[in-house]
Amino acid sequence: MRTLYMSPLSPYTRKVRVMLAEKGLEYRNEVVPFDRLGNDYGNKINPCGRVPALDDNGRVLFESNVILDYLLSEYPDAPKAPPAGANAPPLVKTLVRPEKRWEDSETLVAIETLLNCGLTMLRFGTHSGVHREPAYLAREHMRVQSILDWLEKRATPEGFVPGWFSVLDLNLVISVQWVDFRKLFEWRGRPNIDRLVALHEQRSTIPASHPSLPA
Ligand SMILES: N[C@@H](CCC(=O)N[C@@H](CS)C(=O)NCC(=O)O)C(=O)O
């Protein structure tokens, strides 16, 4: 039995949903109410009180990129072929390329930071009901543009790992689609990133979990 502890609109959860679909692994969703600490979920599943978490036949893991790493490591032989679709590149075998471990790890953290900034904007900006945004959010807006400029130099039009669908691509596509869904900031206008996203967002495992659709 495999259970994904999730929230339907969570971009972190969506990364894991896409990876489970890529790997062709069956699972059931368990929606976790927002109050996630001081109860069974916080005590037994994820002490951080966040989603996602995965129970893979009794092996419980939390933190989205750790779960992606686990799925790539534990199910190395799936899938046998890339998903259907014109020229869909194969899924990578590892979270980061062993020979580019430090570069890819940095890229992953930069994308995570971009998504975290988006979450901070959602929680504390005008979306949260305040009339004036806290001054700190101006820094978050600067931070995301700085990260995007930096990512543009690391990206290629084919992705962060040309010829493959990488975890870096997955993280970026999910993050910017969520940013659009929540209308948080402009990320377009950089040729490599624009083309990378346009290429990978067509992959068949991506549209099925778009936040505008029911989980
Ligand atoms: N670094 C975590 C972040 C997960 C996260 O922030 N999840 C959000 C939902 S999108 C959450 O559960 N927030 C609840 C809270 O912060 O109390 C991961 O990658 O799994």
The ligand as an SDF file (V2000), in Angstrom:
LIG
                    3D

 20 19  0  0  0  0  0  0  0  0999 V2000
   10.2770   21.9620    1.8240 N   0  0  0  0  0  0  0  0  0  0  0  0
    8.9970   21.3130    1.8830 C   0  0  0  0  0  0  0  0  0  0  0  0
    7.9230   22.3790    1.7710 C   0  0  0  0  0  0  0  0  0  0  0  0
    6.5270   21.8010    1.8980 C   0  0  0  0  0  0  0  0  0  0  0  0
    5.4820   22.9020    2.1580 C   0  0  0  0  0  0  0  0  0  0  0  0
    5.8080   24.0440    2.4950 O   0  0  0  0  0  0  0  0  0  0  0  0
    4.2090   22.5170    2.0270 N   0  0  0  0  0  0  0  0  0  0  0  0
    3.1320   23.4310    2.3070 C   0  0  0  0  0  0  0  0  0  0  0  0
    1.9820   23.2220    1.3440 C   0  0  0  0  0  0  0  0  0  0  0  0
    2.3350   23.8760   -0.2320 S   0  0  0  0  0  0  0  0  0  0  0  0
    2.5830   23.1740    3.6940 C   0  0  0  0  0  0  0  0  0  0  0  0
    2.3440   22.0390    4.0490 O   0  0  0  0  0  0  0  0  0  0  0  0
    2.3710   24.2370    4.4860 N   0  0  0  0  0  0  0  0  0  0  0  0
    1.7580   24.1310    5.7670 C   0  0  0  0  0  0  0  0  0  0  0  0
    2.4020   24.9910    6.7900 C   0  0  0  0  0  0  0  0  0  0  0  0
    3.4340   25.6130    6.4690 O   0  0  0  0  0  0  0  0  0  0  0  0
    1.9070   25.0120    7.9170 O   0  0  0  0  0  0  0  0  0  0  0  0
    8.9130   20.2680    0.7730 C   0  0  0  0  0  0  0  0  0  0  0  0
    9.6160   20.4210   -0.2370 O   0  0  0  0  0  0  0  0  0  0  0  0
    8.1880   19.2610    0.9370 O   0  0  0  0  0  0  0  0  0  0  0  0
  1  2  1  0
  2  3  1  0
  2 18  1  0
  3  4  1  0
  4  5  1  0
  5  6  2  0
  5  7  1  0
  7  8  1  0
  8  9  1  0
  8 11  1  0
  9 10  1  0
 11 12  2  0
 11 13  1  0
 13 14  1  0
 14 15  1  0
 15 16  2  0
 15 17  1  0
 18 19  2  0
 18 20  1  0
M  END
$$$$
